[in-house]
Amino acid sequence: WAQMSGASLALLAVAVNAMSAEAAPIGLTSKIYIFFSNVAHALACLWLCANAFGSEFEHRTVAQWLVQPRSRGDLYRERLGVAGGIAGTAAVIFFLTTGQSMGHDLLELALIFASLLILGLASAPFFTLISRSTLAGFVFTLAVGMALYLILQTLLSVYLAGLHPTADRSSAEESLLWAGSVIYLGAMTLASWRVFKRLE
């Protein structure tokens, strides 16, 4: 039940997007609805991932939850599995119902949804566990991820421009950004598990 608010917002965004696509050809008003429903869906998925552990802090039940006669690994996987299952289901429904109407390449759109889900599952638990708040974990997941991405992109642009002033640097920059993202997500996943193991 703790995940119902995030799941409801994610599915509501799907419904709004689908209705705006069916109501009329893609015009300015329809594009505005689609944009805001996309943002709402993305935020709802990140909230689901942050709330996987944050709900225990919000309801002050973390102590009772941790003393269950089960391993920390089982508790951790169960919470991430529930959050990932709900967010993943919402993302698949969103993709199937509105993918054609959004005017993007479907493979690119699928990668965006998958990246968003992985970002939430990898980093949101870490920030939620160290801040002991769903809202703080949600905000830090967005702020830190976006800030690091922009910093890395700027540094790469400056560095590659110095090496190859006249060459097309987009493919090299994109590859390095993907590599940096994988390293960041891997580090966040490991850090969140270590914090959870030491949680009192």
N, C-alpha and C positions, 0 to 999 in steps of 0.2 A: 504493500500500500504506500510505502514511502516514496516509491517511484512514480506514482500515479500522476502527479502534477507535471513532471517533465514529459512523461509519455503522452499525456493528453495534449500538451502544447505541440509536440512533434507531429502527432496525428492530425491535429487541427490545422497545422501548416500544410500538410498534405491535402486536406480537404479544400482549403482555400485556394491552393494552387490549381487543383484539378477543376474546381468550379470556374475559376477565372479563365482557364484555358478552354473550357467547353462553352462558356457564355457567349464569346464573340471572338473574331479573329484577333491576333496579337496586335493590339494597339498600345498607345501610351498608358492608358488606365490599366489594362491587363498586365503590362510589363511592370507597373508599379506594384500591383498585387503580388505578382510572381516574385519580385525582388524581396519584398518584405516577408513573404511566406518562406522564402529560402533562408533569410536571416533568422527568422523565428525557429525554423527547423534545425539549423546549425546550432543555435544557442541552446535549444531544448536537448539536443543530443549531448552537448558538453555538460549541461546541467545534470542529466541522468548519470553520467560518469562521475561527476563530482559528488553527487548525492549517494553513490554506492556506499561510501563510508561516512559521509557527512551526516546522514540521517541518525546514526548512532550517537554522534556528538550533540546534535540538535535535541534529541529526546533524552539525553543523559542515560543511555542504556549501554554505553560502550563497555563498562566494567562487567555487567552481566553477560554481555555477548562474548567477551574474551575468555571468560572462565568456563565456557562450555567444554565438555570432554571431547574436543575435536582438535586436530592439529591446526596450527596457524595457516598452513598451506591450503587446507580444505576451506577454511573460512574465507581466505583471500580469493581463491578461485571461484567460490560460490558467488561472492558479491560481484566480482568482475564479470562472471558469466551471466548473471541476471541483467546487469546494466548493459553489457554488450549485446545480449539477446534482444532486449527491448529496443535499444538504439539501432541495432542492425536491422531489425524487422521494420522499424519506422523508415530507415533509409532505403531499404529495398522497395517498400510500398511507394515512397516518394519518387524513387527512380522510375518504377514501372508505370506510375500514373501520370507523371508530368515530364518525363525525360524527353519525349518527342516534341513537346510544346515549348521547350526552353531555348531552342535554337543552338544548342551546343552539340559537339561530337559526343556520342554516347559513351565511348571509351574514356574520354577525358572527364565526363561527368561522373562516371563510375569511380574513377581514380580520386576525384575530389571528395566524394562521399566516403570512400574507404579511408582516405587520408585523415579526414575529419574524425572518423570513428576511432582510428588508431591513435590520433593525438589525444582524444578524450580518455581512452582506456590507459594510455601510457603515462600521461602527465597529470591529469586531474586528480587521481588518487593521491599522488605525492603531495601536491599543494594542499589538498584537503586534510591529509593526515598531519602535516606539520603545522597548519593553521588551526586545525580542529573546528573548521567551519565550512559548510557547503558553499556559502556565498563567497568567502575569501578564496577557497580553492577554485571556484569557477572563474573569478576575476583574474587570479594569478595565472591560470591556465591560458586565458586569452592574452593577457598583457605580456607575460614573459615570452610566450611562443611568438607573438607578433613582433615584439621588440627584437628578439634574437634573429628572427628571419630578416627583418629590415636591416639590422646591423651587418649580418653576414652578406646580404645582397649588396649593400653599399661598399663594403670592403672588397668583395670580389670584383665589382665593377671597376673600382679604382685600380686594383692590382692588375686585372687583365687588360685594362686600357693602357697601363704602363708597359706591359709586355708586348701587346699587339694593338697599337693605336688605330690601325686601319682595318683590321680583320673583323669578321662577324663573330662576336663573343657569346652569342645567346646560347648555343648548344653547350659550350664548355661551362658557362655560368650555371645553366640549368642542372647539369650533371653534378657539379660541386654542391649546389643547393640541396639536391636530393641526397647526396652523401652526408652532408651536414645534418639534414633532417633525420636520417636513419640513426646517426650517432646520438643525436639529442634524444630521440624517442627510446633508444636502447638504454641510455644512461638514466632517463626518467623512470623507466620500468624497473630497473635494478634498484634505484634509490627508493622508490615507493615500497617495494618489497622489504627492503632493509629497515625502513622506518616502521612498517607494519609489524615486523618480527619483534622489534624492540618496544612496541607500544605497551604502555602500562594502564 
